[in-house]
Amino acid sequence: MTTPDFGRRGWLVARGVVPPGELPGLLRIFDRLIPEVAYPPRRDGVLREVTGAARRLPALATIAHDRRFAALAAEALGCTTLQLLQDSLLYKPAREGGAVAWHQDYTYVGFLTPPRVVSLRIALLPEDELSGCMRVVNGSHLWGPVGAVRALSESQVDSLEPSLSPERVAELEGARPLELEPGDVSIHHCLTLHSSGPNRADRPRKTIILRMFDGYCRLDRARLPAGAADHFPTDASGRLAASAFPRLVG
């Protein structure tokens, strides 16, 4: 069982998880990996993401393995075992940060079944609509998967809006912005439809993202590109091995 609010909405926000005294250290780690320099813009602005850095940077691994975050994710999913799938840093520079189209994370992590994966986001700076905060559609995780799984085969996020019915498209107008203060955490289900607007604020947006999954999920090798399965070792039951995907709970 998931927590009632998360089960109904497909997302939750936890305030003040990271105390103010810890934030400068997290920002130093972030800036080490994504310094504030000029990056080449995309068609709709600048968006920079670094994934998997915790494997080579112990300071980031400490954050990714922090039991405070794991406990929140496990409670949201209602699971007794939880593993880390991936860490990621997302950067939108001030005034020119790019948007992210409407999508489900499941499109890109759908090699795990059942779809019991969450993304936990740690805000390092204020996130609001002006700075391009995330927007979510309440209850959209109950719609099921939209479109095909394209795991590890895409270099950018494509909009799922063309795949939605007119009734579903109309629901996008009521999307909720998840405005966060530094140290706040949001969690959303891998089927929750979400997007974010461009950053037009005078400050950057810096977010640490931890993707975690119920340890009882199994790997569907047929949904991986050819040759990718070697990077996803499993046990005899087809579950991802804790040696490669650390167990955080259980």
N, C-alpha and C positions, 0 to 999 in steps of 0.2 A: 504494500500500500504506500502511495505517496502522501505527503502532507496535503490536507484538504485544499488550501489555497493554490498550491502548485499543481495539484491534480486537476483543478478547475480552470486555472488561467494559463498554465504552461510556463509560468515565470514567477519569480519572487525577488524582492530586494531586502537585503539585510544592511542596516545602517551602522556605521562606525565600527566595522569589524577590525579594521587596521587602525590603531591609535595614532594620533598626530606625530608622536615621537618616532614612529617607525617609517613614516612616509619618505623622509629625505633619503634613507638608505635604499628604498625601493626605486626612487627616482634616479639615484646614481647608477643602479644596475641597469635600468631602462636606458639611460642616456649613454651608457657604455656600449650598448648594442645598437641603439638607434640615436646617434647624436643629432643635434639640431643644426643640420647643414642643408644646403639646397639640394633637393632631390628632383629628378626629372618628373614632370607632371604627366598624368594620364589625360585622356580627353576631357574628363570632368574634374580634374584636380589631382592633388598629390595624396597618395595613400601608401604607407609603408608598413609591411608586416614581416616579422622575423619569427619563424617557428622552429621548435625543437632545440633551442639554445641551451636548455637546462641540462642536456646530455654532456655539454662541454664546459658549462659555467656553474661551479658549485654553489655560488651565491644565489643564482636563479633556481637551482635544484632545491635549495632550502625552502624557497617560497612555494615551489610546485608541490612539495611534499608536506607542507604545513597542515597539521591536523585540524586547525580551525576551518580551513577551506574545505577539506575533505569531509568533515563532519556535517557541514551545511549541505554539501552535494548529496551525501548519503541520506540525510534526512529528507531532502526534496524527493529523491527517487524512492525512498523507503526500502533501501537495500542494506544487506548485512555485510557485503563485500564491495569494495570500490577500488578501481584501478585508474591510473593516470594514462590517458591516451596521448595527449600532446599539450605542450605549452606554446604560447604565442604572445607576441607583443604587437600592439596595433598603434600606429602613430598617424595623426592628422595634424599637419602644421597649421599655425594660426593663419586665418584669412584665406587660405587656398587649399584646405583639406578636402579630399574627394569624398563622394558619397558611396554608399554600398547598397546595391539593389536588393529588392525583396527576394528572400531565399529561405530555405530550410537547411540547417547544418547537415541534415540527414542525406542530402544530395551528395555530400562529400565524405560522410562517415558511415554510409549505409552498408559497408562491408561487415558491420556488427549487427547481429540479430539476437533477440528482438531489439527494437529501437529504444534502448534505455541508456542514452548518452546525454550528458548535460554540458553546457559551457558556463563556467563561472568567471565573471569579469570583475576585476579589481580596478576601481577608478583611482588614479594617482593625482589627477587634477579635476576641477569641477567639470561635469558633463551636463550640458543642457541643449535645448534645441538649436541655439545659435552656434554651439561648438560641434554640432553633428552627433548628438547622442543617439543611442539605439532606440528604435521604435518597435513595439511588438503588437501583434493582433491577439487579443484575449481569446483563449480557447482554441486557437488555430492548430494546436498540436493534436486536437481531436479530429481534424480533417483527414489525417493519415498522410502518407507520402504523396507529394506532388511532383510529377515528372519522374524521369529516370535517375538512378544512382550513377554518378560520374566520379567515382572515388579515384583520387590521385591522378586524374587525367585532365584537370582544368587548371589554367594559370590565373583565372579571374572568376569572380562571382557573377553569374548571369541571372537576370531577373526571371522569376517564376510567374510573374503577372500574366504573361500570355497563356499560361497553362491553367489559369483559374477561370471558374465560371463567372458570369456577370455578377451573380449574387456575392461570390467571394471577393471579387474586385471591389465591390461597394463597401465591404467591411474594412478595406484598407484605409478608408477615409477616417475611420474611428480608431486608428492605431494609437497606442499610448506611448508617449515618450518616457523613457526611463531616465529621469534626471538624477544624477548622483553627485554627492560631495566626495572629496578625497577621503579614501578609507572605506567608502561604501562598497558593497558587493551586490551584483545581480547574478541570478542563475536563470537560464532558460533551457527548455527541453529541445532536443535535436529536431523535433517536428514543428516547433513554434515558428511561425512565419515572422521574419523580422528584417529590418533594414536600418540604415542611418543616413542622415542628410549630410551635406557638405559643412565644413567648418568655416564659418564666417566671423568667428570671435577673434579677439586680439590675443588669445592664448591658445596653445596647442591642446590637442586631446591625446592623452597617453593612458593606455589601458593594458593591463596584464590579463591574459585569458588562459584559463586552465580547462581543458576538455577531459572529462572523466566519465567512466562507464561502469555499469553494474558488472561485477566480476563474473556473473553467470551468463553474460552474453557470449555467443559463439561467433567464430569467424566464418563468413561466407566467402570462400576463396573465389567463387565464380564471379564475384563483384569486384575483384581486384584486377588491375591490368596485368598482362603477361609479365612474369618475372618478379612481380611485387610481393608475392606471398613469402619469399625468403626473408623479408623484413618483418614478418608477422608470425613469429614462432608460437606454436600452440601446444597445449598438453594433450593427453590422450582423448579428452572430451571435446577438443576443438575450441577450448577457451584460450585467450591470449595469455602467454606465459608471463608470470610476474617478473622474471629475469629481465625482460625487455620492456614491460609495461608495469611499473611498480605498483604493488598493492598498498593502498593508503588506509583502507579500513578493512578489518576482518582478517 
